[in-house]
Amino acid sequence: MSMEDMVSGARSIFPPVHGSSLALSQTERRVATYFAANRHQVLVMSAMELARTLGTSDATIIRTAKAVGFDGLDALRRAIADDLKTQDNPAERITQTIRETGGDLKRAFEDTQRAQIQAIEAISANVPADDYAALVTRLAGAREIVIFGIGPTSALAVYFATQLTRFGLRARAVTATGLLLADQLLPMEKGDLLFIMAYGRVYSELDVLVDHASRVNAGKILVTDTLESQLGPRVDMTLTIPRGKTDAFSMHTATLAFIEMIIVGLATFQPKAAIEKLELLNLLRSELAGDDVRLMHRLHKGGRSGKHRDAKQDKPEQNAVDRESGEAV
């Protein structure tokens, strides 16, 4: 497939490269072709990373961005992000993904696996260890962690809030849209930390959310793959976590992996609080499960010991608990 074909199929904002009047060297043409065919990578990779991938210099990367009509690499990224907003259609994205697999199930399996591995590997390239440590520290010190995610991301927001609560932090998920979002924003106050997972475009809920967090002087962390140029100046920290190809089916593997990295980091940062809260969780589960479950747990442990026991001892009746008195029979 020619570069022009790829550009046309993706509604690209790039001018034709081959056979055009652009004054590009052979290397610059190769870089420009890569820009057009790999827009998702251009969004999340630095000039140095792009240069390493293409076997050239970061100066060539920036020079090529200017040669194809942009003020620089940042301006190119903004144009790509804006162009992709018009393509935020799930049907179009899955159609593109299906087209890439060629209807081959084996290729669908391999391509998806490869895309998810690449997305997870991109975390270490996009999130320096110092930024990760700073994020964990801020989360640990927040009065309450408010996690925003709508659509499919709402499930991740609920999961993250549940895990943070289990590890001893105050956390809640904000997943409403429209007017219902106002009720979920009301409790936010100074000392809270807003953890935003948002992709694609700055919709009205996201705009209001960020403004309200600023109004009450709450901290703001943004996890995204395309919105850094638009929301970066309005938040305290932006973390680039890709969801696979921006013009293909969205995958949340890297976001989930990053959430679990944060959870492990918090347990490492404040182990005493995490362990105490998990022990309390276990106690509550035991109390809620009731005597029958505790009995089965004891029998299970005895069965796994490998020691022979008297058949009488194995009978549940011998170890039963009187439900009314609470005393062992």
Secondary structure by P-SEA (a helix, b strand, c coil): ccaaaaaaaacccccccccccccccaaaaaaaaaaaacccccccccaaaaaaaacccaaaaaaaaaaaccccaaaaaaaaaaaacccccaaaaaaaaaaaacccaaaaaaaaaaaaaaaaaaccccccaaaaaaaaaaaaaccbbbbbbcccaaaaaaaaaaaaaaaccbbbbbbcccaaaaaaaccccccbbbbbbccccccaaaaaaaaaaaaabbbbbbbcccccccccccccbbbbbbcccccccccaaaaaaaaaaaaaaaaaacaaaaaaaaaaaaaaaaaaacaaaaaaaaaaaaaaccccccccccccccccccccccccc
